[in-house]
Amino acid sequence: MSLVLRLSNVSLERGGNTIVDNVSWEVTSDQRWVILGPNGAGKTSILELAAAWEVPTSGTALVLGEDLATGDPEEIRPRVGLASSGMAKRIPPTEIVVDAVVTAAYAAAERRGEVYEDIDLRRARRVLTEWRLEGLTNREVGTLSEGEQKRLQIARSIMTDPEVLLLDEPSAGLDLGMREELMSMLSAFASSSTAPAIIMVTHHVEEIPRGFTHALLLANGRVVAAGPLNETLTSDNLTKAFGVSVDVVNNNGRFSAAARPQ
């Protein structure tokens, strides 16, 4: 077990607005965290700090032992896997699936005539198989379904064998069947002893896979609660975070929430 992320009294400002407000938080290599909160809570900004794409305005942020204020982000980012809609938009729709994955090993968003090593191509195909995309290796990215696109982003993010995996709303926009298929795969991955630390952002407790261990609840850029999943995802804590009275139910490791009857 090792420390992969430490935020100490971290604040982040943009355009005079405080997006992250005095947050202290730690993640170790054996933990799988979900970050929950309403729109504008600072969830994605926390993820961008963890990915070394942002530097705090104040406080100290250590990612994989490197201080973001003094370290070289180009040395940190290859050690971090990131699956997000922003990353997905950088990949041309005409790129074929196997190239969309293998380019991650070269810190690129598309293939431009380079000749890649066989070891990287084998790794890419193995990762695609793990995420049930093995039959689509030569398809163009733009022809994939929404669920396939989501799995492709995760496959790409783990291509480099990262030390921490960041998932920004991986099941957003999926129908029930696609969501549950992805939840099953994420659950198996999170439960593996060989998986890296995982931090996942979502808006909905229903989108937390089994195998996740901890939760960070945010509101207005501040921490509402943080800790082990079962202790943190309570009705009272979610009510504080979202500003609506809700009841939370834990059904054998999968959560659901609904507003309390008036």
C-alpha positions in Angstrom: 0.0 0.0 0.0 1.4 3.4 -1.0 0.1 7.0 -1.0 -1.0 8.0 -4.6 -2.7 11.3 -3.8 -2.6 13.8 -0.9 -4.4 17.2 -1.0 -3.6 19.4 2.0 -5.8 22.5 2.4 -6.1 22.8 -1.3 -8.1 25.5 -3.0 -8.5 26.2 -6.7 -9.7 29.5 -8.2 -10.8 30.3 -11.7 -11.8 33.8 -12.9 -12.0 35.0 -9.3 -14.4 32.1 -8.3 -13.4 29.4 -5.8 -14.0 26.0 -7.4 -12.3 23.9 -4.8 -12.3 25.3 -1.2 -9.8 24.1 1.4 -10.0 20.4 0.6 -7.8 17.8 2.4 -8.0 14.3 1.2 -5.7 11.2 0.8 -5.9 8.2 -1.5 -3.8 5.0 -1.2 -3.0 2.4 -3.8 -5.5 -0.2 -2.4 -8.5 2.1 -2.4 -11.3 2.7 -4.9 -13.0 6.1 -4.4 -16.1 7.5 -5.8 -16.6 11.3 -5.8 -20.2 12.4 -5.5 -21.9 15.8 -5.4 -24.2 18.2 -7.3 -23.3 20.1 -10.4 -20.6 22.7 -9.6 -19.5 20.9 -6.5 -15.8 20.7 -7.8 -15.8 17.0 -8.7 -14.2 17.3 -12.1 -11.7 19.9 -10.8 -10.5 17.5 -8.1 -10.0 14.9 -10.8 -8.0 17.4 -12.9 -5.8 18.0 -9.9 -5.3 14.3 -9.5 -4.4 14.1 -13.3 -1.8 16.9 -12.9 -3.8 19.1 -15.4 -4.4 21.7 -12.7 -2.2 23.3 -10.0 -3.8 24.4 -6.8 -4.1 28.1 -6.1 -3.2 27.4 -2.5 -2.4 24.4 -0.4 -0.3 21.4 -1.3 -1.2 18.7 -3.8 1.0 15.6 -4.1 0.3 13.2 -7.0 2.4 10.0 -6.9 4.8 11.7 -4.5 5.3 14.7 -6.8 4.3 18.2 -5.7 2.2 19.8 -8.4 3.6 23.2 -7.6 7.2 22.2 -8.3 7.1 18.9 -10.2 7.0 18.4 -14.0 3.4 17.5 -15.1 4.8 15.8 -18.2 6.5 13.2 -15.9 3.4 12.7 -13.8 0.7 12.4 -16.4 2.0 9.2 -18.1 1.7 7.5 -14.7 -2.0 8.4 -14.5 -4.8 6.9 -16.5 -7.7 9.2 -17.4 -11.0 8.3 -19.1 -13.2 11.4 -19.7 -15.5 12.9 -22.3 -12.8 15.6 -23.0 -10.2 12.9 -23.8 -12.8 11.1 -26.0 -13.3 14.2 -28.1 -9.6 14.4 -28.9 -9.7 11.1 -30.8 -10.7 11.4 -34.5 -13.9 9.4 -35.4 -12.0 7.8 -38.3 -9.3 6.4 -36.0 -9.5 2.6 -35.8 -10.1 1.1 -32.4 -6.7 -0.6 -31.9 -4.9 2.6 -32.8 -7.0 4.6 -30.4 -5.7 2.4 -27.6 -2.1 1.9 -28.6 -1.5 5.7 -29.1 -2.0 6.1 -25.3 1.4 4.5 -24.9 2.9 7.3 -26.9 1.0 10.2 -25.3 -0.9 10.9 -28.5 -4.6 11.1 -29.5 -4.2 9.7 -33.0 -1.9 7.7 -35.1 0.1 9.7 -37.7 2.0 7.1 -39.7 4.2 5.9 -36.8 5.4 2.4 -36.6 4.6 0.9 -33.2 6.4 -1.9 -31.4 4.8 -5.3 -31.4 4.8 -5.4 -27.6 2.5 -2.3 -27.5 0.2 -3.7 -30.2 -0.1 -7.0 -28.2 -0.8 -5.0 -25.0 -3.5 -3.0 -26.8 -5.2 -6.1 -28.1 -5.1 -7.7 -24.7 -6.6 -4.7 -23.0 -9.3 -4.6 -25.7 -10.2 -8.2 -25.0 -10.4 -7.5 -21.3 -13.0 -4.8 -22.0 -15.0 -7.0 -24.5 -13.9 -5.0 -27.6 -11.8 -7.7 -29.2 -14.2 -8.0 -32.2 -13.9 -4.3 -33.0 -10.2 -3.7 -33.3 -10.4 -2.6 -36.9 -13.6 -0.6 -36.6 -13.6 3.2 -36.8 -14.1 4.8 -33.4 -17.0 6.9 -34.8 -19.0 3.8 -35.6 -19.0 2.5 -32.0 -22.1 2.5 -29.8 -22.1 4.8 -26.7 -21.4 1.8 -24.4 -18.5 0.7 -26.6 -17.1 4.2 -26.7 -17.1 4.3 -22.9 -15.3 0.9 -22.6 -12.8 2.1 -25.3 -11.9 5.1 -23.1 -11.3 2.9 -20.1 -9.2 0.5 -22.2 -7.1 3.4 -23.5 -6.7 4.8 -19.9 -5.2 1.5 -18.6 -3.0 0.9 -21.7 0.0 2.4 -20.0 -0.5 0.3 -16.8 -1.2 3.5 -14.7 -0.5 3.8 -10.9 -3.9 5.5 -10.5 -7.0 5.4 -12.7 -9.3 8.4 -13.0 -12.8 7.9 -14.4 -15.0 10.9 -15.1 -18.7 9.8 -15.2 -17.9 6.6 -17.1 -21.6 5.5 -17.4 -23.1 8.9 -18.2 -25.6 8.7 -21.1 -25.8 4.9 -21.1 -29.1 3.0 -21.1 -29.9 0.5 -18.3 -28.4 -2.5 -20.1 -25.2 -0.8 -21.2 -24.8 0.8 -17.7 -25.2 -2.6 -15.9 -22.8 -4.3 -18.3 -20.2 -1.6 -17.6 -20.9 -1.7 -13.9 -20.2 -5.5 -13.9 -16.9 -5.0 -15.7 -15.8 -2.1 -13.5 -16.7 -4.1 -10.4 -14.5 -7.0 -11.5 -11.7 -4.7 -12.3 -12.0 -2.8 -9.0 -12.0 -6.0 -7.1 -8.8 -7.2 -8.6 -5.7 -7.1 -6.3 -3.6 -6.0 -9.3 -5.8 -3.0 -10.2 -4.4 0.5 -9.5 -6.0 3.0 -7.2 -9.3 4.2 -8.8 -11.0 7.5 -8.4 -14.4 7.8 -10.2 -16.7 10.8 -10.5 -20.4 10.4 -10.8 -23.7 12.2 -10.0 -25.6 9.1 -9.0 -25.2 6.4 -6.3 -26.7 3.9 -8.6 -23.6 4.2 -10.8 -21.2 3.0 -8.1 -19.9 -0.5 -8.9 -19.4 -3.1 -6.3 -15.8 -3.3 -5.2 -15.5 0.4 -4.6 -14.3 1.1 -1.0 -14.5 4.8 -0.2 -16.6 7.9 -1.0 -15.9 11.6 -1.1 -18.9 13.9 -0.9 -18.6 17.5 -2.1 -20.8 20.6 -2.2 -19.8 24.1 -3.2 -16.2 23.0 -3.5 -16.0 21.7 0.1 -15.9 18.3 1.6 -19.2 17.2 3.2 -18.0 13.8 4.2 -15.2 11.3 3.3 -14.4 7.8 4.3 -15.4 4.1 3.9 -18.3 3.7 1.5 -20.8 2.2 3.9 -20.1 4.8 6.6 -20.1 7.8 4.2 -23.0 7.1 1.8 -25.7 7.8 4.4 -29.1 9.5 4.0 -27.9 12.4 6.2 -24.7 13.0 4.3 -26.3 12.8 0.8 -29.0 15.2 2.0 -26.3 17.7 3.1 -24.4 17.3 -0.2 -27.4 17.6 -2.6 -29.6 19.9 -0.5 -32.6 17.5 -0.9 -33.9 15.1 1.7 -33.1 11.7 0.4 -33.1 8.1 1.7 -30.3 5.8 0.7 -30.6 2.1 0.3 -27.7 -0.4 0.2 -28.7 -3.5 -1.7 -25.9 -6.0 -1.4 -23.2 -3.5 -2.3 -25.2 -1.5 -4.9 -26.8 1.8 -3.8 -29.9 3.7 -4.7 -31.4 6.9 -3.5 -34.8 8.6 -3.7 -36.3 11.8 -2.3 -38.2 11.3 1.0 -42.0 11.5 0.6 -43.4 14.9 1.7 
